[in-house]
Amino acid sequence: MNWIKENSWFLLFFIWSFPMGYYRSQFRKIVYETDDWKINIKPFFVKEMKGLFGNVFPKNQEYLKMRNFYRFYLVVYVGLFLAWRYF
């Protein structure tokens, strides 16, 4: 029990980051308009950042839903980091 208490932040980060690969993959597949698995290992960041902070496909409901969810996911991730840093 003491180990869990000492490593609670590590466990929270691990649990929250576990599904991140899946969410990022889904988002990148929408932004780059491909189903190829290689999109997960290629370092294309410019279009991905435009898609995350902008509105690349305003009429695509799947893109809008995934973008907003991915934004929420990353905001919680930043919130966890800030909580760890300052508490």
C-alpha positions as CSV (number, residue, x, y, z in Angstrom):
1,M,0.0,0.0,0.0
2,N,2.9,2.3,0.7
3,W,4.3,1.8,-2.8
4,I,1.0,2.9,-4.3
5,K,0.9,6.0,-2.2
6,E,4.5,6.9,-3.1
7,N,3.9,6.3,-6.8
8,S,0.4,7.6,-7.2
9,W,1.3,10.3,-9.7
10,F,3.2,7.8,-11.8
11,L,0.2,5.5,-11.8
12,L,-2.1,8.3,-12.8
13,F,0.1,9.3,-15.7
14,F,0.5,5.7,-16.8
15,I,-3.3,5.0,-16.7
16,W,-4.2,8.3,-18.4
17,S,-1.5,7.9,-21.1
18,F,-2.2,4.3,-21.9
19,P,-5.0,5.0,-24.5
20,M,-3.2,8.0,-26.0
21,G,-1.6,6.0,-28.8
22,Y,-5.0,4.9,-30.0
23,Y,-6.6,8.4,-29.9
24,R,-3.6,10.0,-31.6
25,S,-3.7,7.3,-34.3
26,Q,-7.4,7.9,-35.0
27,F,-6.9,11.7,-35.1
28,R,-4.0,11.5,-37.4
29,K,-5.8,9.1,-39.8
30,I,-8.6,11.7,-40.1
31,V,-6.3,14.6,-40.5
32,Y,-4.0,13.0,-43.1
33,E,-7.0,11.2,-44.7
34,T,-5.4,7.7,-44.7
35,D,-6.0,4.3,-43.1
36,D,-2.3,3.3,-43.5
37,W,-0.7,2.2,-40.2
38,K,2.5,4.0,-41.1
39,I,0.9,7.3,-40.2
40,N,1.6,6.4,-36.6
41,I,5.4,6.4,-37.0
42,K,5.8,9.3,-39.4
43,P,6.7,12.6,-37.8
44,F,4.3,14.8,-39.7
45,F,3.4,17.5,-37.2
46,V,2.5,20.7,-39.1
47,K,-0.8,19.4,-40.5
48,E,-1.6,17.6,-37.3
49,M,-1.1,20.8,-35.3
50,K,-3.3,22.8,-37.8
51,G,-5.9,20.1,-37.3
52,L,-5.7,20.3,-33.6
53,F,-5.7,24.0,-33.1
54,G,-7.6,25.0,-36.3
55,N,-10.4,23.7,-38.3
56,V,-9.1,21.8,-41.3
57,F,-12.4,20.0,-42.2
58,P,-15.3,22.2,-40.9
59,K,-18.0,20.0,-42.4
60,N,-16.6,16.6,-41.3
61,Q,-18.5,15.7,-38.1
62,E,-16.2,12.8,-37.3
63,Y,-13.1,15.1,-37.5
64,L,-14.8,17.7,-35.3
65,K,-15.9,15.1,-32.7
66,M,-12.4,13.5,-32.6
67,R,-10.6,16.9,-32.5
68,N,-12.7,18.1,-29.5
69,F,-12.2,14.8,-27.7
70,Y,-8.4,14.8,-28.4
71,R,-8.2,18.4,-27.1
72,F,-10.0,17.4,-23.9
73,Y,-7.7,14.5,-23.5
74,L,-4.6,16.6,-23.8
75,V,-6.0,19.3,-21.5
76,V,-6.5,16.7,-18.8
77,Y,-3.0,15.5,-19.5
78,V,-1.6,19.0,-19.0
79,G,-3.7,19.4,-15.9
80,L,-2.3,16.2,-14.4
81,F,1.2,17.4,-15.1
82,L,0.6,20.8,-13.5
83,A,-1.0,19.2,-10.5
84,W,2.0,16.9,-10.1
85,R,4.4,19.8,-10.5
86,Y,2.8,22.2,-8.0
87,F,1.3,19.8,-5.4
